[in-house]
């Protein structure tokens, strides 16, 4: 006998599917909203009460929202992580984790993004590391 999913299970599945299909965020710029593909974002950097969004094409956008606003918005997207109090990075574009000089991440555009100890540990727990 085939069991039908409960309403709660169906609602959870629907919500998960919608999150996966959602690949853009709407960012307020002046009197309009700019739609940004998440895949185009390399990292976000706090600039006081503003956030600088850095893109793969080396473009930048300064938005009058705090980094915390973006952290809350991106919490359902596992490719983004808070690496430091002033940075959120897209993990897809991390090439290297350098442990010296306080620790930093090298991204695909050669950017060096600081990473704190806790974020580095979380990143390493999720990575498959080649062992001896």
C-alpha positions as CSV (number, residue, x, y, z in Angstrom):
1,X,0.0,0.0,0.0
2,X,1.4,3.4,-1.0
3,X,1.2,6.1,1.7
4,X,0.3,9.6,0.7
5,X,2.4,12.4,2.2
6,X,0.8,14.4,5.0
7,X,-0.1,18.0,4.5
8,X,2.9,19.0,6.7
9,X,5.3,16.9,4.6
10,X,3.9,18.3,1.4
11,X,4.3,21.9,2.7
12,X,7.9,21.2,3.7
13,X,8.7,19.6,0.3
14,X,7.0,22.6,-1.5
15,X,9.0,25.1,0.5
16,X,12.3,23.3,-0.1
17,X,11.6,23.2,-3.8
18,X,10.8,26.9,-3.9
19,X,14.0,27.7,-2.1
20,X,16.1,25.7,-4.6
21,X,14.3,27.4,-7.5
22,X,14.9,30.8,-6.0
23,X,18.2,32.0,-7.4
24,X,18.0,35.8,-7.1
25,X,17.5,38.4,-4.4
26,X,15.9,41.8,-4.8
27,X,18.2,44.6,-3.5
28,X,17.0,48.2,-2.9
29,X,19.0,50.7,-4.9
30,X,17.7,54.2,-4.8
31,X,14.0,54.2,-5.7
32,X,14.0,50.7,-7.3
33,X,14.8,47.1,-6.7
34,X,17.7,45.4,-8.5
35,X,17.5,41.7,-9.0
36,X,20.8,39.9,-8.4
37,X,21.6,36.3,-9.3
38,X,23.1,34.7,-6.2
39,X,25.6,32.8,-8.4
40,X,27.1,36.1,-9.5
41,X,28.0,37.2,-6.0
42,X,31.6,36.5,-4.9
43,X,31.4,38.1,-1.5
44,X,29.7,40.9,0.6
45,X,31.6,43.3,2.7
46,X,30.3,45.5,5.5
47,X,30.9,49.2,5.1
48,X,29.4,50.7,8.3
49,X,25.6,50.7,7.8
50,X,26.1,49.8,4.1
51,X,27.1,46.6,2.3
52,X,29.3,46.3,-0.7
53,X,28.4,43.5,-3.0
54,X,31.3,42.2,-5.1
55,X,30.5,40.3,-8.3
56,X,32.3,37.7,-10.4
57,X,32.7,40.2,-13.2
58,X,34.6,42.5,-10.7
59,X,31.7,44.9,-10.5
60,X,30.5,46.3,-7.2
61,X,27.3,47.6,-5.7
62,X,27.0,49.6,-2.5
63,X,23.6,49.0,-0.8
64,X,22.2,50.8,2.2
65,X,21.6,47.6,4.2
66,X,23.7,46.1,6.9
67,X,25.6,42.9,6.5
68,X,23.3,41.4,9.1
69,X,20.3,42.1,6.8
70,X,22.1,40.1,4.1
71,X,23.1,37.3,6.5
72,X,19.4,36.9,7.5
73,X,18.3,37.0,3.8
74,X,20.9,34.4,2.8
75,X,20.5,32.0,5.7
76,X,18.7,29.4,3.6
77,X,21.4,29.3,0.9
78,X,24.2,27.0,2.1
79,X,26.6,28.3,-0.5
80,X,27.0,31.5,1.6
81,X,28.8,31.7,4.9
82,X,29.8,34.5,7.3
83,X,33.6,34.2,7.3
84,X,34.3,37.2,9.4
85,X,32.4,40.0,11.2
86,X,32.7,42.1,8.0
87,X,32.4,39.4,5.3
88,X,30.0,36.9,3.8
89,X,31.5,34.7,1.0
90,X,30.1,32.5,-1.7
91,X,31.8,29.1,-0.9
92,X,31.6,28.2,-4.6
93,X,34.4,30.6,-5.4
94,X,36.8,29.7,-2.6
95,X,40.1,28.4,-4.1
96,X,42.3,28.3,-1.0
97,X,42.2,28.6,2.8
98,X,45.5,30.1,4.0
99,X,46.2,29.5,7.7
100,X,49.0,32.1,8.1
101,X,48.6,35.8,8.5
102,X,45.6,35.3,10.8
103,X,43.8,33.1,8.2
104,X,42.1,34.1,5.0
105,X,40.3,32.7,2.0
106,X,41.5,33.2,-1.6
107,X,38.6,33.5,-4.0
108,X,38.6,32.9,-7.8
109,X,39.2,36.6,-8.5
110,X,42.3,36.6,-6.2
111,X,40.5,38.4,-3.5
112,X,41.7,37.7,0.1
113,X,38.9,37.5,2.5
114,X,39.6,37.2,6.3
115,X,38.2,34.2,8.1
116,X,37.9,33.8,11.8
117,X,38.8,30.6,13.6
118,X,35.2,29.5,14.2
119,X,34.2,29.9,10.5
120,X,37.4,28.1,9.4
121,X,36.5,25.2,11.6
122,X,33.0,25.0,10.2
123,X,34.3,25.2,6.6
124,X,36.8,22.4,7.3
125,X,34.1,20.2,8.8
126,X,32.2,20.4,5.6
127,X,35.2,19.8,3.3
128,X,36.6,16.4,2.3
129,X,40.3,16.6,3.1
130,X,42.9,14.3,1.6
131,X,44.6,12.5,4.4
132,X,48.0,10.8,4.6
